[in-house]
Amino acid sequence: MARALDGIKLLLLDMDGVVYRGETAIAGSARAIANFRKMGKKIFFITNNSANSRPDYVRKLKRMGIAAKKSEIITSGFATSIYLKENFPDARVYVVGEGGLVQELREAGLRIVSMPRAESATHVVVGLDRGLSYGKIDAGLRALSSGAEFIATNDDPTYPIERGIAPGAGATIGALSGCSGKKPRMTFGKPARYMVNLAMDLARAKAKETAIIGDRIDTDIAVGRKLGLRTILVLSGIAKRSDVERAKGTRVYPAFVFKNIEEVSSG
């Protein structure tokens, strides 16, 4: 642990598969996060999952005995809203996603377009949508066919839940891509750099002072290696020991591997 966190100022903690699976906390995660705080580490909880808003995650973590502030949470939906607010403040957005994504976009002052008016959208923002319907896909296709930009919060194919894995935002993207023939122009979740750079900017931390702790080699570790962060993989979510073995000698091999974040915090 001393080597894994030595010299680290900022910890970027993925949530799904690291802190919890579905609605169940991973054993020891609350103690680990409390230990990180006692060490004086600054923490950002970062997640590719756009289904919930930042206040939703504050409440979810609280139910698991983990104290977190809204300002410590960055979702791919929040990152998307920041990008659109800064670059397209007059955007008209049709959303194929869940309530948390809509809330983040609205909080950023962006205009949300309803399904019947989808053709008037300047951007189609797509995220995890567990209520995906033919009507939503049809409206998204109408918007894209009318010239709207295709934006994805993230493209994770799956995410971990109590019973195993469930379809992620990649399934929603696939539905729109399949009928439109178009792919997202931008994606904000890991392994894209935007969300992690946003966290470091907000924390005023340099790459050499930052560690990312995640459960996926293809997202968490990949973006950490791209940006020169210290990469810590935990085996409590998607990645298995066999995945670590396959990653040896590649650009996505993690610097450290632990069973879970409690092991990271306790050495």
GUVOKOL-779098 format. One line per 5 residues: their letters; for each residue x, y, z of N, C-alpha, C, O. Coordinates in steps of 0.05 Angstrom, whole numbers. Layout:
N
a	X,Y,Z,X,Y,Z,X,Y,Z,X,Y,Z | ...;
# end
This chain:
267
maral	17,-24,0,0,0,0,17,25,0,11,44,-14 | 39,25,16,56,48,17,66,55,-11,68,78,-18 | 75,34,-26,85,40,-53,62,48,-72,66,65,-89 | 39,35,-69,17,41,-87,7,70,-85,0,82,-105 | 7,80,-61,-4,107,-56,17,128,-49,10,151,-43;
dgikl	42,120,-49,63,139,-41,64,162,-61,65,159,-85 | 63,187,-50,64,211,-66,39,218,-81,38,237,-97 | 17,203,-75,-8,208,-88,-25,229,-73,-29,226,-48 | -34,249,-87,-51,270,-75,-81,265,-81,-98,269,-64 | -86,255,-105,-114,252,-114,-119,223,-121,-104,210,-136;
llldm	-141,212,-111,-151,185,-118,-176,187,-134,-196,200,-126 | -176,176,-158,-200,174,-175,-211,146,-171,-199,127,-181 | -234,144,-158,-246,118,-152,-269,113,-171,-289,127,-171 | -266,92,-188,-290,83,-202,-309,72,-182,-301,65,-160 | -335,70,-189,-355,61,-169,-365,33,-175,-362,15,-158;
dgvvy	-378,29,-198,-388,2,-205,-365,-18,-205,-346,-15,-221 | -366,-38,-188,-346,-59,-188,-322,-52,-170,-305,-69,-165 | -321,-28,-159,-300,-20,-141,-311,-14,-113,-302,-24,-93 | -332,3,-112,-345,10,-87,-369,-8,-82,-375,-15,-59 | -383,-15,-103,-407,-31,-101,-413,-47,-126,-401,-42,-147;
rgeta	-431,-66,-124,-442,-80,-147,-472,-76,-145,-485,-86,-127 | -484,-62,-165,-512,-56,-163,-518,-39,-139,-508,-17,-136 | -535,-50,-121,-543,-35,-97,-529,-47,-72,-536,-40,-49 | -509,-64,-76,-495,-77,-54,-466,-67,-52,-451,-70,-71 | -459,-57,-29,-431,-48,-25,-412,-72,-25,-419,-93,-15;
iagsa	-389,-68,-38,-368,-88,-37,-356,-88,-9,-350,-67,2 | -353,-111,2,-343,-113,30,-318,-97,34,-298,-99,19 | -318,-80,55,-295,-65,62,-292,-38,48,-273,-23,54 | -309,-32,29,-306,-7,13,-310,18,30,-295,37,27 | -329,17,49,-333,41,66,-308,45,84,-300,68,87;
raian	-297,24,95,-273,27,112,-249,37,95,-234,54,104 | -247,27,71,-225,35,53,-226,65,48,-206,79,49 | -250,75,41,-253,103,34,-248,120,59,-235,142,57 | -257,111,82,-251,126,107,-221,127,112,-210,147,120 | -207,105,106,-178,104,109,-164,123,90,-145,137,98;
frkmg	-173,124,65,-161,142,46,-163,171,55,-145,187,53 | -186,178,67,-190,205,77,-172,210,100,-161,232,103 | -168,191,118,-150,194,141,-122,199,131,-106,212,145 | -115,187,109,-88,191,97,-84,218,85,-62,226,77 | -107,233,83,-105,260,71,-108,260,41,-102,280,28;
kkiff	-117,238,30,-121,237,1,-146,251,-8,-167,249,5 | -144,266,-29,-168,278,-41,-181,257,-59,-168,243,-74 | -208,255,-57,-222,234,-71,-242,245,-91,-257,263,-84 | -242,234,-115,-264,239,-133,-275,211,-141,-260,193,-147 | -301,209,-139,-315,185,-148,-323,190,-177,-338,208,-184;
itnns	-312,173,-195,-317,177,-224,-330,152,-235,-322,130,-230 | -351,156,-251,-366,134,-262,-374,139,-290,-383,161,-297 | -372,119,-307,-382,120,-334,-413,119,-335,-425,126,-355 | -425,109,-314,-454,106,-313,-468,133,-311,-464,148,-292 | -484,139,-331,-497,165,-332,-526,164,-323,-540,184,-324;
ansrp	-535,140,-314,-564,137,-307,-572,154,-284,-595,163,-283 | -554,158,-265,-560,173,-241,-546,200,-241,-525,204,-253 | -558,219,-227,-546,246,-224,-526,245,-201,-525,225,-186 | -510,266,-198,-491,267,-176,-505,266,-148,-496,252,-131 | -528,281,-144,-542,278,-118,-552,249,-114,-553,240,-91;
dyvrk	-560,236,-135,-568,208,-133,-546,191,-121,-550,174,-104 | -521,196,-131,-498,180,-122,-491,187,-93,-482,170,-78 | -494,212,-86,-489,220,-58,-507,204,-39,-498,193,-19 | -533,202,-47,-552,187,-31,-545,157,-31,-547,143,-11 | -538,146,-54,-532,118,-56,-508,111,-39,-508,91,-24;
lkrmg	-487,127,-40,-463,122,-24,-469,125,6,-459,109,22 | -486,144,13,-494,147,41,-508,122,52,-503,115,75 | -525,110,35,-538,85,44,-518,63,49,-524,44,64 | -495,65,38,-474,45,42,-454,53,63,-434,39,67 | -460,75,77,-442,83,98,-418,99,89,-398,102,103;
iaakk	-420,111,65,-398,126,53,-407,155,50,-426,161,36 | -392,173,62,-398,201,60,-385,213,35,-361,209,31 | -400,227,19,-389,239,-5,-405,265,-11,-428,266,-5 | -391,284,-22,-404,309,-30,-410,308,-60,-396,294,-75 | -430,323,-68,-436,326,-96,-412,335,-112,-408,326,-135;
seiit	-396,352,-101,-372,363,-115,-350,342,-118,-331,347,-133 | -353,319,-104,-333,298,-107,-340,277,-127,-326,257,-131 | -363,281,-140,-373,260,-159,-373,271,-187,-383,293,-193 | -362,255,-205,-362,262,-234,-373,238,-249,-361,216,-249 | -396,242,-262,-407,221,-279,-402,228,-308,-396,251,-314;
sgfat	-405,208,-325,-402,214,-354,-423,233,-363,-419,249,-382 | -447,233,-350,-468,251,-357,-461,280,-349,-466,299,-364 | -449,283,-325,-441,309,-317,-419,320,-335,-419,343,-343 | -400,303,-342,-378,312,-361,-389,320,-387,-381,340,-399 | -409,305,-398,-422,312,-423,-435,339,-421,-434,356,-439;
siylk	-449,344,-399,-463,369,-395,-444,393,-394,-450,415,-404 | -421,389,-381,-401,410,-379,-390,417,-407,-387,440,-415 | -384,396,-423,-374,400,-450,-394,416,-467,-387,435,-481 | -419,408,-466,-440,421,-483,-445,450,-473,-448,468,-490 | -445,453,-447,-449,480,-436,-427,499,-445,-432,522,-452;
enfpd	-402,489,-445,-379,506,-452,-376,511,-482,-366,531,-491 | -385,491,-498,-381,493,-527,-406,497,-543,-404,508,-565 | -429,489,-533,-454,492,-548,-476,501,-528,-495,486,-524 | -474,525,-516,-493,533,-496,-522,535,-505,-540,534,-489 | -525,538,-531,-552,540,-542,-562,513,-554,-582,513,-569;
arvyv	-549,492,-547,-556,465,-557,-585,458,-550,-594,464,-528 | -597,444,-568,-624,432,-564,-619,402,-564,-611,390,-584 | -623,389,-541,-614,362,-537,-637,342,-535,-655,345,-519 | -635,321,-552,-653,298,-549,-638,277,-534,-616,270,-543 | -649,266,-513,-635,247,-496,-646,219,-499,-670,215,-497;
vgegg	-628,200,-504,-635,172,-502,-619,162,-478,-596,154,-480 | -632,163,-455,-618,157,-430,-638,159,-407,-662,160,-411 | -628,160,-383,-645,159,-359,-646,186,-345,-633,205,-353 | -662,187,-324,-668,212,-311,-644,228,-300,-644,252,-301 | -624,213,-291,-600,227,-280,-585,242,-301,-575,264,-296;
lvqel	-584,232,-326,-571,246,-348,-587,271,-355,-576,292,-359 | -613,268,-357,-630,291,-363,-626,313,-342,-625,337,-348 | -625,305,-316,-621,324,-294,-595,339,-297,-595,364,-293 | -574,325,-303,-548,339,-306,-548,358,-329,-537,380,-327 | -560,351,-351,-561,369,-375,-578,393,-368,-571,416,-376;
reagl	-600,390,-355,-617,412,-347,-603,431,-328,-605,455,-330 | -589,419,-308,-575,435,-289,-554,453,-302,-547,474,-292 | -543,443,-325,-523,459,-340,-536,480,-357,-522,496,-370 | -563,482,-356,-577,503,-371,-583,495,-399,-590,513,-415 | -581,470,-406,-586,461,-434,-615,455,-438,-629,446,-420;
rivsm	-624,460,-462,-652,455,-469,-656,426,-478,-643,416,-496 | -675,413,-465,-682,385,-472,-705,384,-491,-726,397,-486 | -702,370,-513,-723,367,-533,-739,342,-528,-728,321,-523 | -765,345,-531,-783,322,-526,-783,303,-550,-774,311,-572 | -793,279,-546,-794,259,-568,-808,268,-593,-798,264,-615;
praes	-832,281,-590,-846,290,-615,-831,311,-630,-835,315,-654 | -813,326,-617,-798,348,-630,-769,340,-635,-752,358,-637 | -763,314,-636,-735,305,-638,-721,316,-662,-697,321,-661 | -735,321,-684,-722,332,-708,-710,359,-704,-692,367,-719 | -718,373,-683,-708,400,-678,-682,400,-662,-670,421,-657;
athvv	-674,376,-653,-650,374,-636,-624,380,-652,-622,373,-675 | -606,393,-638,-579,398,-650,-560,375,-641,-540,370,-655 | -566,362,-619,-549,340,-609,-567,318,-598,-587,322,-585 | -559,293,-604,-571,270,-591,-551,259,-571,-529,250,-579 | -558,259,-546,-540,249,-525,-550,222,-515,-573,219,-507;
vgldr	-533,202,-517,-540,174,-512,-524,164,-488,-500,167,-487 | -538,151,-470,-525,138,-447,-539,112,-440,-556,103,-455 | -533,101,-418,-546,77,-408,-576,83,-406,-584,103,-395 | -593,65,-417,-622,69,-417,-635,42,-413,-639,27,-431 | -642,36,-387,-655,11,-381,-685,11,-388,-698,-9,-384;
glsyg	-695,34,-398,-722,36,-407,-723,40,-437,-742,52,-448 | -702,32,-451,-700,36,-480,-724,24,-494,-732,1,-489 | -735,40,-513,-759,31,-527,-756,37,-557,-739,52,-565 | -774,25,-573,-773,30,-601,-779,60,-607,-767,71,-625 | -797,72,-591,-803,100,-594,-779,118,-590,-775,137,-605;
kidag	-762,112,-570,-738,128,-565,-718,124,-588,-706,144,-597 | -715,100,-598,-697,95,-620,-707,110,-645,-691,122,-659 | -733,108,-650,-744,122,-673,-740,152,-672,-732,164,-692 | -744,164,-648,-740,193,-645,-710,200,-648,-704,220,-660 | -693,183,-638,-664,188,-641,-656,187,-670,-640,203,-679;
lrals	-667,168,-685,-661,165,-714,-671,190,-728,-657,200,-746 | -695,200,-722,-705,224,-735,-687,248,-730,-682,264,-748 | -677,250,-705,-659,272,-698,-633,270,-714,-624,290,-725 | -621,247,-714,-596,243,-728,-599,247,-758,-582,258,-772 | -622,238,-769,-627,241,-798,-631,271,-805,-628,278,-828;
sgaef	-639,287,-785,-643,315,-790,-618,332,-785,-619,356,-787 | -596,318,-779,-570,332,-777,-559,336,-749,-539,349,-746 | -573,324,-729,-563,327,-701,-536,312,-698,-531,292,-710 | -519,323,-680,-494,310,-674,-499,287,-655,-516,289,-637 | -485,265,-659,-488,241,-642,-466,242,-620,-442,241,-626;
iatnd	-475,243,-595,-457,245,-572,-463,222,-553,-487,216,-547 | -442,209,-543,-446,187,-524,-433,194,-497,-411,204,-496 | -448,188,-476,-436,192,-449,-413,173,-445,-392,181,-434 | -417,148,-454,-396,127,-452,-404,104,-469,-427,104,-479 | -386,86,-474,-393,63,-491,-388,36,-478,-382,17,-492;
dptyp	-389,35,-452,-385,9,-438,-405,-12,-448,-429,-7,-448 | -396,-35,-457,-414,-56,-465,-431,-68,-443,-454,-75,-447 | -419,-69,-419,-432,-80,-395,-424,-65,-370,-406,-48,-371 | -438,-70,-348,-430,-60,-322,-437,-81,-301,-457,-96,-305 | -422,-83,-279,-427,-104,-260,-450,-99,-241,-454,-76,-231;
iergi	-466,-119,-236,-488,-118,-217,-486,-143,-200,-468,-160,-203 | -505,-146,-180,-503,-168,-161,-502,-195,-175,-487,-213,-167 | -518,-199,-195,-520,-226,-208,-499,-231,-229,-497,-253,-240 | -482,-211,-235,-462,-214,-255,-457,-189,-270,-447,-169,-260 | -466,-188,-296,-464,-164,-312,-490,-158,-326,-507,-176,-329;
apgag	-494,-133,-333,-518,-124,-347,-509,-107,-371,-487,-96,-371 | -526,-104,-392,-519,-88,-415,-514,-59,-407,-529,-47,-391 | -493,-47,-418,-486,-20,-412,-495,-1,-434,-512,-7,-450 | -484,23,-434,-491,44,-454,-485,35,-482,-497,45,-501 | -465,17,-485,-459,7,-511,-482,-5,-526,-484,-4,-550;
atiga	-501,-17,-510,-525,-29,-522,-543,-7,-533,-555,-10,-554 | -545,16,-519,-562,38,-528,-549,50,-553,-563,56,-573 | -523,54,-553,-509,65,-576,-513,47,-600,-517,56,-622 | -511,21,-595,-513,2,-617,-540,3,-631,-542,0,-655 | -561,8,-615,-588,10,-627,-590,34,-646,-601,33,-668;
lsgcs	-578,57,-637,-579,81,-654,-560,79,-678,-567,87,-700 | -537,67,-673,-517,64,-695,-528,44,-716,-524,47,-740 | -541,23,-706,-551,3,-724,-571,13,-744,-572,4,-767 | -589,31,-735,-609,41,-754,-601,66,-769,-611,72,-790 | -582,81,-758,-574,107,-771,-549,104,-788,-544,120,-806;
gkkpr	-533,83,-782,-507,81,-796,-486,100,-786,-465,103,-798 | -492,114,-764,-474,134,-753,-462,125,-726,-474,109,-712 | -438,135,-720,-425,129,-695,-423,155,-679,-422,177,-691 | -420,154,-653,-417,179,-637,-393,195,-646,-372,184,-650 | -397,221,-647,-375,239,-654,-357,243,-630,-332,246,-634;
mtfgk	-368,242,-606,-352,244,-582,-363,225,-561,-387,220,-559 | -345,215,-544,-352,198,-521,-336,209,-497,-313,215,-500 | -350,211,-474,-337,224,-451,-328,206,-429,-310,213,-414 | -339,182,-427,-331,164,-406,-304,151,-412,-295,152,-435 | -292,140,-392,-267,126,-395,-270,104,-416,-291,90,-416;
parym	-251,99,-434,-223,108,-434,-218,135,-447,-195,143,-449 | -239,149,-455,-235,177,-465,-223,193,-442,-228,187,-418 | -209,214,-449,-193,229,-428,-209,251,-414,-201,260,-393 | -231,260,-426,-245,284,-417,-252,283,-388,-246,302,-373 | -265,262,-379,-275,261,-352,-252,261,-331,-254,274,-310;
vnlam	-231,246,-337,-208,245,-319,-193,272,-318,-185,281,-297 | -190,284,-341,-177,311,-342,-194,331,-326,-183,348,-312 | -220,329,-328,-238,347,-313,-233,343,-283,-232,363,-269 | -232,318,-274,-227,313,-245,-200,325,-236,-199,337,-215 | -180,321,-252,-153,332,-244,-153,363,-244,-141,375,-227;
dlara	-167,375,-263,-169,404,-264,-184,414,-239,-175,434,-227 | -206,401,-232,-221,410,-209,-205,406,-183,-208,422,-164 | -189,386,-182,-173,380,-158,-146,395,-158,-132,395,-138 | -140,407,-181,-114,420,-184,-91,401,-179,-72,408,-165 | -94,378,-190,-74,357,-186,-60,350,-212,-72,351,-233;
kaket	-34,344,-211,-19,336,-234,-22,305,-238,-29,291,-219 | -16,296,-262,-18,268,-268,0,251,-249,-9,230,-240 | 24,260,-243,42,245,-226,32,244,-197,42,227,-181 | 13,261,-190,2,261,-163,-25,246,-161,-37,245,-140 | -33,233,-183,-60,222,-185,-59,192,-190,-43,182,-206;
aiigd	-76,177,-176,-79,149,-181,-108,143,-188,-126,155,-177 | -112,125,-206,-139,116,-213,-142,87,-204,-126,70,-209 | -164,82,-190,-170,55,-180,-196,46,-194,-217,58,-191 | -193,24,-210,-216,15,-225,-216,-15,-227,-198,-29,-219 | -238,-26,-239,-242,-54,-242,-241,-64,-271,-244,-87,-277;
ridtd	-236,-44,-289,-236,-51,-318,-209,-43,-330,-200,-20,-327 | -196,-62,-343,-171,-56,-356,-176,-38,-381,-160,-21,-387 | -198,-44,-396,-203,-30,-421,-212,-1,-417,-212,14,-437 | -220,7,-393,-229,34,-389,-212,48,-368,-198,67,-374 | -214,39,-343,-199,52,-321,-169,52,-324,-156,73,-323;
iavgr	-158,28,-329,-129,26,-332,-120,39,-358,-99,51,-359 | -136,35,-379,-128,46,-405,-125,76,-404,-106,88,-414 | -145,90,-392,-144,119,-391,-122,128,-372,-108,148,-377 | -118,114,-351,-96,120,-332,-69,119,-345,-52,136,-341 | -65,98,-361,-39,95,-375,-36,117,-396,-13,127,-399;
klglr	-57,124,-410,-56,145,-430,-46,172,-418,-31,186,-430 | -56,177,-394,-51,203,-381,-28,203,-362,-21,224,-350 | -15,181,-358,8,180,-341,1,179,-311,17,187,-295 | -23,168,-305,-30,165,-277,-20,139,-265,-11,122,-280 | -20,137,-239,-14,111,-227,-39,94,-229,-60,102,-221;
tilvl	-36,70,-240,-59,53,-245,-61,30,-226,-42,15,-222 | -85,28,-213,-89,7,-193,-115,-8,-201,-137,4,-202 | -112,-33,-206,-134,-50,-214,-143,-66,-190,-127,-78,-175 | -170,-67,-186,-181,-85,-165,-197,-107,-179,-210,-102,-200 | -197,-130,-167,-210,-154,-179,-237,-159,-167,-246,-182,-165;
sgiak	-251,-138,-159,-278,-140,-147,-301,-135,-167,-324,-136,-159 | -294,-130,-192,-314,-123,-212,-311,-140,-237,-315,-164,-236 | -305,-126,-259,-305,-139,-285,-279,-155,-289,-280,-179,-297 | -256,-143,-285,-230,-156,-291,-225,-180,-273,-230,-180,-249 | -214,-201,-285,-205,-225,-270,-175,-228,-272,-162,-214,-288;
rsdve	-164,-246,-256,-135,-250,-256,-126,-258,-284,-103,-251,-292 | -142,-273,-299,-134,-282,-326,-132,-258,-344,-115,-258,-363 | -148,-237,-340,-146,-213,-356,-120,-198,-351,-108,-187,-369 | -111,-198,-326,-86,-186,-319,-63,-200,-333,-44,-188,-343 | -64,-227,-333,-43,-242,-346,-42,-236,-375,-20,-234,-387;
rakgt	-65,-233,-388,-66,-227,-417,-55,-199,-423,-45,-194,-445 | -58,-181,-403,-49,-154,-407,-19,-150,-404,-9,-128,-410 | -5,-170,-394,24,-167,-390,38,-160,-416,33,-172,-437 | 56,-140,-414,71,-132,-438,56,-113,-456,67,-106,-477 | 31,-105,-449,16,-87,-466,15,-59,-453,25,-55,-431;
rvypa	4,-41,-467,1,-13,-458,-20,-9,-437,-23,13,-426 | -35,-30,-431,-57,-27,-411,-51,-45,-386,-70,-51,-371 | -26,-52,-382,-20,-68,-358,-19,-50,-334,-5,-30,-334 | -35,-57,-313,-36,-39,-289,-10,-40,-273,4,-60,-272 | -5,-18,-259,19,-16,-242,16,-34,-217,35,-46,-208;
fvfkn	-9,-35,-207,-14,-50,-183,-40,-65,-186,-59,-56,-200 | -42,-88,-174,-67,-105,-174,-73,-113,-146,-56,-124,-132 | -98,-109,-137,-107,-117,-110,-133,-131,-113,-147,-129,-133 | -140,-146,-92,-166,-160,-91,-189,-140,-91,-209,-144,-105 | -187,-119,-74,-208,-99,-72,-196,-74,-60,-172,-73,-53;
ieevs	-212,-53,-57,-200,-28,-47,-193,-28,-18,-177,-12,-8 | -206,-46,-3,-197,-48,25,-168,-58,26,-153,-49,43 | -161,-76,9,-134,-85,8,-115,-62,-1,-92,-61,9 | -124,-45,-19,-108,-22,-27,-103,-4,-2,-80,5,2 | -123,1,14,-121,19,36,-106,8,60,-95,23,76;
sg	-105,-18,62,-92,-30,85,-65,-43,79,-50,-50,98 | -59,-45,54,-33,-57,46,-35,-87,46,-15,-100,40;
# end
